[in-house]
């Protein structure tokens, strides 16, 4: 059945407008990062700099240990992602293919923690990290984030698409659970594991609240904390430099999302229809 152009054109206009609203902040940040501060104040909504300059990037690299800050962000995001993927996959495998007393209750309690506000666990985590002497350390940022209930939920939904009879046949052939996970299950859910890992990396890379509680010295800062240094609630905001830091911060997560977007979208869709 053909759909009339009179029906589709208004929807296309709406979608294009929504896309513009979503993309404009990115384009604005990139354009402003090449402006002088005076140019940015004189033409705040213009995305094209009058006199393009790299001075904002130069200020960032000279005022902070930019390479160390970027490396800190990458280490935290990478370690957190690796551990979250491993723990989520192992927990999902156990919930789907193991039979033990109280499994459904335990799974319900675990998934319920997704709805707990961060403020509920923030203070207990901070006290534990302080007692362990990991304040002002990237490992203090990493340690409370080694497992994730949302990751367990997403991978559990993915593993449920694999027939249990396939696992039972493998067990009859005396295959260990390690070999079943590595040789059978993991290849079948690789897109879901990949997309979940990318999602973990992006959220950890952009995290601000927990690192700002733990990290005090600039040499241990992450990129979101470095960005905050150029934004002052009391005035004096150098937002052209802040936009330059924003551009540097968004490059890697944006590239990863563009490369793996079909896996990310597919994982959330499949988790919703199973």
DAQUI-V492252 format. One record per residue. N is the residue number from 1. SS is DSSP state (A for helix, B for strand, O for the rest). PHI is phi in whole degrees, 0 to 359 (999 if undefined). Layout:
n->{N;N}
ss->{SS;SS}
phi->{PHI;PHI}
This chain:
n->{1;2;3;4;5;6;7;8;9;10;11;12;13;14;15;16;17;18;19;20;21;22;23;24;25;26;27;28;29;30;31;32;33;34;35;36;37;38;39;40;41;42;43;44;45;46;47;48;49;50;51;52;53;54;55;56;57;58;59;60;61;62;63;64;65;66;67;68;69;70;71;72;73;74;75;76;77;78;79;80;81;82;83;84;85;86;87;88;89;90;91;92;93;94;95;96;97;98;99;100;101;102;103;104;105;106;107;108;109;110;111;112;113;114;115;116;117;118;119;120;121;122;123;124;125;126;127;128;129;130;131;132;133;134;135;136;137;138;139;140;141;142;143;144;145;146;147;148;149;150;151;152;153;154;155;156;157;158;159;160;161;162;163;164;165;166;167;168;169;170;171;172;173;174;175;176;177;178;179;180;181;182;183;184;185;186;187;188;189;190;191;192;193;194;195;196;197;198;199;200;201;202;203;204;205;206;207;208;209;210;211;212;213;214;215;216;217;218;219;220;221;222;223;224;225;226;227;228;229;230;231;232;233;234;235;236;237;238;239;240;241;242;243;244;245;246;247;248;249;250;251;252;253;254;255;256;257;258;259;260;261;262;263;264;265;266;267;268;269;270;271;272;273;274}
ss->{O;O;O;O;A;A;A;A;A;A;A;A;A;A;A;A;A;A;A;A;A;A;A;A;A;A;A;A;A;A;A;A;A;O;O;O;A;A;A;A;A;A;O;O;O;O;O;O;O;O;O;O;O;O;A;A;A;A;A;A;A;A;A;O;O;A;A;A;A;A;A;A;A;A;A;A;A;A;A;A;A;A;A;A;A;A;A;A;A;A;A;A;A;A;A;A;A;O;O;O;O;O;A;A;A;A;A;A;A;A;A;A;A;A;A;O;O;A;A;A;A;A;A;A;A;A;A;A;A;A;A;O;O;O;O;O;O;A;A;A;A;A;A;O;O;O;O;O;A;A;A;A;A;A;A;A;A;A;A;O;O;O;O;A;A;A;A;A;A;A;A;A;O;O;O;O;A;A;A;A;A;A;A;A;A;A;A;A;O;A;A;A;A;A;A;A;A;A;A;A;A;A;A;A;A;O;O;O;A;A;A;A;A;A;O;O;O;A;A;A;O;O;A;A;A;A;A;A;O;O;O;O;O;O;O;O;O;O;A;A;A;A;A;A;A;A;A;A;A;A;A;A;A;A;A;A;A;A;A;A;A;A;A;A;A;A;A;A;A;A;A;A;A;O}
phi->{999;279;259;297;297;297;276;281;301;301;294;299;296;296;296;297;295;296;299;298;297;283;274;305;301;293;296;299;297;296;296;293;295;257;265;282;297;295;298;294;286;286;229;296;264;283;267;251;291;292;230;305;214;258;300;296;293;296;299;297;289;269;273;225;288;301;295;295;297;295;296;302;299;293;297;299;296;292;296;300;297;301;291;295;295;297;293;293;294;296;294;298;300;294;292;273;249;262;245;210;294;80;299;295;294;298;295;297;296;297;292;297;293;301;270;284;296;300;296;291;262;298;292;303;297;296;295;296;298;295;296;279;74;255;295;58;223;295;288;292;284;286;306;286;244;277;219;212;294;295;297;298;297;297;285;297;297;291;291;291;283;268;296;295;298;297;290;295;297;296;292;295;274;63;280;286;297;299;289;296;298;285;261;244;288;301;299;285;247;303;301;293;296;297;295;295;297;297;297;301;296;295;294;290;298;268;294;238;298;293;300;291;284;264;271;246;270;297;290;257;295;257;300;300;288;297;300;298;296;257;235;242;285;258;101;79;292;261;284;290;292;300;292;296;295;298;297;298;293;275;302;292;300;294;296;296;294;297;287;248;298;293;289;296;296;298;294;291;294;294;292;271;255;279}
